[in-house]
Amino acid sequence: MNFKKSYITMGSALFVLSACAGNVDFERVAKMPSKGTPFQSALQKEYVDLSKSEYAESDIGDMTFFAKRGKMAAEAQNFGPQMISARALPANKVGALSGARARLMKALDQGGRGRAPKAAARAQAMFDCWMQEQEENFQPDDIIRCRAEFNAAMAKLKIPVMAKAAPKPKPMPAPKPAPAKMPGPFTFNFDFNKFTINAAAQNSILDIAAAHLGAKPSAIMLGGHTDRAGSRDHNDSLSRHRAQTVAAALIKTGIPTSKIKVDSFGEARTQVSTADNKRERLNRRVVVTFQR
């Protein structure tokens, strides 16, 4: 839902008016026979689903946008994901979305539409979903969902095409591939004598939630730390509160509580060696580590 369009009220009534004015609605698009490829047929369904979800939030503008894209797919029109310039994105999100779009276009142009049409359609639609939610930028759960679904579809889309190797008379057994490295560790730094998550660390919470969906670790270890300013008892308590604060934020994104293991070390394991009672920002931290 886009609060910039909040002056549009009485969603159901306006939906009827918009249809009368010639706009496209998802119910009509859903019933349209597909004239295109399996990719375009899957794309039609994906955009109808997105249009329905925006209608449920009374976001008539984006409902119509996604419905029109579904209609274009049903009519076998060729089009790609939204251009970055088409949305008023936060400046600090343009880089990530630009990189994601470039990866998507490369996968599509290298035969992804024909090789895995459903995954290709899902990836394109979820990229547009991510763009739309990031422009609104007030529903972090929806941003995480769209970005995670995009990454999941991209993983299915990138199906390697292996060339057939010429037979060898005495092939050597191939070594077992090393397991993929887990992402992280992730580090949160805290203000002096504080255990609240500052604004700079909030994006890291979203990054960890997205990484969790892709890596699927069996456990997530959180270690709380302090610098050497203050008494040991105080720092033991402060490091525990810091770790618990990060754990609560991760659980709020949907990570199961059973996966999160919290520990605290006070001032015992400083990253930077300092004299006693010395403040040091790098030592005021929580370290988040994924375990396979």
Buried (B, 14 or more C-beta within 10 A) or exposed (E): BBEEEEEBEEBEEBBEEBBEEEBBBBBBBBEBEBEBBBBBBBBBBBBBBBBBBBBEBBBBBBBBBBBBBBBBBBBEEEEEBBEBEEBEBEEEBBEBBEEBBEBBBEBBEEEBBEBBBBBBBBBBBBBBBBBBBBBBEEBBEBBBBBBBBBBBBBEBBBEEEEEEEEEEEEEEEEEEEEEEEBBBEBBBBBEEBEBEBEEEBEEBBBBBBBBBBEBEBEEBBBBBBBBBBBEEEBBBBBBBBBBBBBBEBBEEBEBEEEBBBBEBBBBEEBBEEBEEEEEBEEBBBBBBBBEE
